[in-house]
Amino acid sequence: MSEPVAPATCTLSIVVPVYNGAASVGELVEALSDLAVPGGLEIVLVNDGSPDDSLAVCRRLLETARVPLVVVDHARNFGEHNAVMTGLRHAGGRYILTMDDDLQNPPEEVLRILEHAQKNELDVVYTYYETKEHALWRNLGSRFTNWCADRLLDKPKGLYLSSFRCMSRFAAQAIGRYDGPFPYVDGLLLQVTKRIGRIQVRHLPRAVGRSNYTLRRLVRLWMNMFLNFSVMPLRAATLLGLGFSALGGLAGLVVIVEALINQPPAGWASLMAATLLVSGVQLVMLGMIGEYLGRLFLTVNRKPQGIVRTVYRNGAEAGETP
């Protein structure tokens, strides 16, 4: 029996994880406040342990924002997807849209995305771009992640997984029940619903600062997708092991036959190469299994997905903005 969905307080909630966004979050909130959303909108800012003065900027916005504004302060940095999960739990809209704080996602596209979700009765709408205004290595990393997702997750072919997405309240509350320490929002959404669509939007050059996604952060996010939502890596490791075992057996048979027919060669170099190759494969498999066990250990020991220090709210009403 499914749990009842809590009643919504407005039509649209916009969840924005904030990290080093002091220079851009004010302009973003101002632009979003100008959107005319029938039924009203609210904005949820999640300060994810930002080292700059993002929290102070967000708190000042509480005094000037013309729409309901919620500022959630994480006790430390937990990561973008963790911050999004926290934001979803504090959102009261019938639809919840997530976007970055860097102004690369045009606020004027929000209404198109919402209308697309409402018109087609979709639980999730992903955006995709004709061109992405990111560095080459970042774009290549995104393509690789989506290629892996095509094979590891039950993802519709050709769907681009973007952080600029809109979901129904049903989908948001369903994935909000997940409290594991390594959330991957897109993997959770793909487990919840098949009512998924997409819409093309513009992607703007970064106006201020630089991307908060370093190579290390991207690898960590990829690991969350690669290991948390599929056992296929373990199955691939098993098949790889079986393949090398069969290859080793065949090579052993060849050596025996050659020893009976011809004088066997010294073979030290080939033996060492084979030993190093097989040993390397074994270490990769052990590392993969160790990563699974480590994540299981942290999950069982209740490593927090996110810890909220304080929640601030303004007194604006959720009426339709002009």
C-alpha positions in Angstrom: 0.0 0.0 0.0 1.5 3.4 -1.0 1.9 6.2 1.4 -0.3 9.3 0.9 1.4 12.3 -0.7 1.4 15.4 1.6 -0.7 18.3 0.2 1.2 20.9 -1.8 1.4 24.6 -0.8 2.0 26.0 -4.2 2.4 24.9 -7.9 6.2 25.0 -8.2 9.2 24.8 -5.8 12.6 25.6 -7.2 15.4 23.8 -5.4 18.9 25.3 -5.8 22.0 23.8 -4.1 24.3 26.7 -3.3 28.1 26.3 -3.1 30.4 29.3 -3.7 27.4 31.1 -5.2 27.5 34.4 -3.3 28.1 36.3 -6.5 25.2 34.8 -8.5 22.5 33.5 -6.2 21.0 37.0 -5.7 20.5 37.6 -9.4 19.1 34.1 -9.8 16.5 34.6 -7.0 15.5 38.0 -8.5 15.0 36.5 -12.0 13.0 33.5 -10.6 10.8 35.9 -8.6 9.7 37.5 -11.9 8.2 34.3 -13.2 4.4 34.3 -13.4 3.5 30.8 -12.2 -0.2 30.2 -11.8 -0.7 28.9 -8.2 2.5 30.5 -7.1 6.1 29.4 -6.6 8.6 29.1 -3.8 12.4 29.0 -3.9 14.4 26.6 -1.7 18.1 27.5 -1.3 20.3 24.8 0.3 23.7 26.2 1.4 25.9 23.1 1.2 28.6 24.2 3.6 29.8 26.9 1.2 33.2 28.3 2.2 32.3 31.8 0.9 29.6 34.1 2.4 26.8 32.4 0.5 24.8 31.8 3.7 24.9 35.5 4.6 23.8 36.4 1.1 20.9 33.9 1.2 19.8 35.3 4.6 19.8 38.8 3.3 17.6 37.6 0.4 15.0 36.6 3.0 14.4 40.3 3.6 13.9 41.3 0.0 12.5 38.2 -1.8 9.1 38.8 -3.3 8.2 35.1 -3.2 8.3 32.5 -0.4 12.0 31.7 0.2 13.4 28.9 2.3 17.1 28.8 3.2 18.4 25.5 4.5 21.9 25.5 6.0 23.9 22.2 5.8 26.2 21.7 8.8 29.0 20.9 6.3 29.6 20.2 2.6 27.8 16.9 1.7 27.7 17.2 -2.1 25.3 18.5 -4.8 23.0 15.4 -4.9 22.8 15.3 -1.1 21.9 19.0 -1.0 19.2 18.4 -3.7 17.7 15.6 -1.5 17.6 17.9 1.5 15.9 20.6 -0.7 13.3 18.1 -1.9 12.3 17.4 1.7 11.7 21.1 2.3 9.8 21.8 -0.9 6.1 22.2 -0.9 5.2 22.5 -4.6 3.1 20.2 -6.7 6.2 20.2 -9.0 9.8 20.6 -7.9 12.4 21.9 -10.3 16.1 21.6 -9.5 18.8 23.9 -11.0 22.3 25.2 -10.4 23.2 28.5 -8.8 25.6 29.6 -11.6 23.1 31.2 -14.0 24.0 28.8 -16.8 20.4 27.5 -16.7 18.2 30.4 -18.0 15.4 31.1 -15.5 13.0 32.0 -18.3 13.1 28.3 -19.4 11.5 27.2 -16.1 7.9 27.9 -17.3 8.5 25.9 -20.5 9.7 22.9 -18.5 6.8 23.1 -16.0 4.2 23.4 -18.8 5.8 20.4 -20.6 5.5 18.3 -17.4 1.9 19.4 -16.8 0.6 19.1 -20.3 2.0 15.6 -20.8 1.4 14.4 -17.2 5.0 13.5 -16.7 6.7 12.6 -13.4 10.1 13.8 -14.6 11.2 16.2 -17.3 14.9 16.3 -18.1 16.5 19.1 -20.1 19.1 18.7 -22.8 21.2 21.2 -24.7 22.2 21.8 -28.3 25.5 23.0 -27.1 26.9 23.0 -23.5 29.0 25.9 -22.4 31.3 23.8 -20.3 35.0 23.0 -20.6 35.8 20.2 -23.0 36.9 17.7 -20.3 33.6 18.4 -18.4 31.5 17.7 -21.5 33.5 14.5 -22.2 32.9 13.4 -18.6 29.2 14.0 -18.9 29.0 12.0 -22.1 30.9 9.1 -20.5 28.6 9.2 -17.4 25.5 9.1 -19.6 27.0 6.3 -21.7 27.6 4.3 -18.5 24.0 5.1 -17.3 22.6 3.7 -20.6 24.2 0.4 -19.7 23.9 0.3 -15.9 20.6 2.0 -15.2 17.2 1.3 -16.7 17.3 4.6 -18.6 15.4 5.4 -21.8 17.7 5.4 -24.7 18.9 8.9 -25.7 17.8 10.5 -22.4 20.3 13.0 -21.2 20.6 13.1 -17.4 20.8 16.8 -16.4 20.7 18.6 -13.1 18.2 21.0 -14.6 15.1 18.8 -14.2 11.5 19.0 -13.1 9.7 16.3 -11.1 6.3 15.8 -9.7 5.6 15.9 -6.0 4.9 12.1 -6.2 8.4 11.4 -7.6 10.1 13.8 -5.3 8.5 12.3 -2.1 9.2 8.8 -3.4 12.9 9.4 -3.7 13.0 11.5 -0.6 12.5 8.4 1.5 16.0 7.2 0.5 18.3 8.1 3.3 21.5 6.4 2.2 24.8 8.4 2.3 25.5 8.1 -1.4 22.4 9.4 -3.2 22.3 9.7 -7.0 19.1 11.6 -7.8 18.8 10.4 -11.4 19.3 6.8 -10.4 16.6 7.1 -7.8 14.1 8.8 -10.2 14.7 6.0 -12.8 13.7 3.5 -10.1 10.5 5.3 -9.2 8.8 6.1 -12.6 8.7 5.5 -16.3 6.8 8.7 -17.0 9.8 10.6 -18.1 10.2 13.2 -20.8 12.7 15.7 -22.1 12.9 19.2 -23.5 15.6 21.2 -25.2 16.7 24.4 -23.5 19.5 26.9 -23.8 22.8 26.6 -21.9 24.5 29.9 -21.1 28.2 30.6 -20.5 29.2 30.9 -16.9 28.8 34.5 -15.8 30.9 34.6 -12.7 33.4 32.4 -11.0 34.3 28.9 -12.1 32.8 25.5 -11.9 32.7 23.8 -8.4 33.0 20.4 -10.1 36.6 19.3 -10.0 37.7 16.0 -11.6 37.7 14.5 -8.1 34.1 15.5 -7.5 33.0 14.2 -10.9 34.7 10.8 -10.2 33.0 10.6 -6.9 29.6 11.3 -8.5 30.3 8.7 -11.2 31.1 6.2 -8.5 27.8 6.8 -6.8 26.0 6.0 -10.1 28.4 3.1 -11.0 28.3 1.2 -7.7 25.1 2.2 -5.9 22.4 1.4 -8.5 23.6 -1.7 -10.2 25.4 -5.0 -9.5 26.5 -5.1 -13.2 30.1 -4.2 -12.3 30.3 -7.3 -10.1 28.8 -9.4 -12.8 31.3 -7.9 -15.3 34.1 -8.7 -12.9 32.9 -12.3 -12.7 32.7 -12.7 -16.5 36.1 -11.1 -16.8 37.5 -13.6 -14.3 35.9 -16.5 -16.1 37.3 -15.2 -19.4 40.8 -15.0 -18.1 40.5 -18.5 -16.5 39.5 -19.9 -19.8 42.3 -18.1 -21.5 44.7 -19.4 -18.9 43.5 -23.0 -19.4 43.9 -22.7 -23.1 47.4 -21.3 -22.7 48.3 -24.1 -20.3 47.1 -26.6 -22.9 49.2 -25.0 -25.6 52.3 -25.1 -23.3 51.8 -28.8 -22.6 51.4 -29.7 -26.3 54.5 -27.6 -27.2 56.5 -29.3 -24.4 55.6 -32.7 -25.9 56.3 -31.8 -29.5 59.1 -29.2 -29.4 61.7 -27.9 -27.0 59.8 -25.2 -25.0 61.3 -21.7 -25.1 62.6 -20.0 -21.9 59.4 -17.8 -21.7 60.3 -15.7 -18.7 59.1 -12.4 -20.3 55.8 -13.8 -21.4 55.3 -15.5 -18.0 55.9 -12.3 -16.1 53.6 -10.3 -18.5 50.8 -12.8 -17.9 51.4 -12.8 -14.2 51.3 -9.1 -14.0 48.1 -8.9 -16.2 46.2 -11.5 -14.1 47.4 -10.0 -10.8 46.2 -6.5 -12.0 42.8 -7.9 -12.9 42.5 -9.6 -9.5 43.4 -6.4 -7.7 40.8 -4.4 -9.7 38.2 -7.0 -8.8 39.2 -6.9 -5.1 39.1 -3.1 -5.1 35.6 -3.1 -6.7 34.3 -5.6 -4.1 36.0 -3.6 -1.3 34.3 -0.4 -2.6 30.9 -2.2 -2.4 31.6 -3.5 1.1 32.9 -0.1 2.3 29.8 1.7 1.1 27.6 -1.0 2.7 29.6 -0.5 6.0 29.0 3.2 5.9 25.3 2.8 5.1 24.8 0.2 7.9 26.6 2.6 10.3 24.2 5.4 9.3 26.6 7.8 7.8 24.4 10.9 7.4 23.2 11.9 3.9 23.0 15.5 5.2 22.7 17.3 8.5 20.6 20.5 8.6 21.9 23.1 11.0 19.1 25.7 10.6 16.1 26.4 8.3 15.2 30.1 7.6 11.9 31.2 6.0 10.5 34.6 4.9 7.0 35.8 5.2 6.1 36.2 1.6 2.9 34.7 0.3 2.8 32.1 -2.5 0.4 34.0 -4.8 1.0 34.4 -8.5 3.8 36.8 -9.2 3.2 39.6 -11.7 
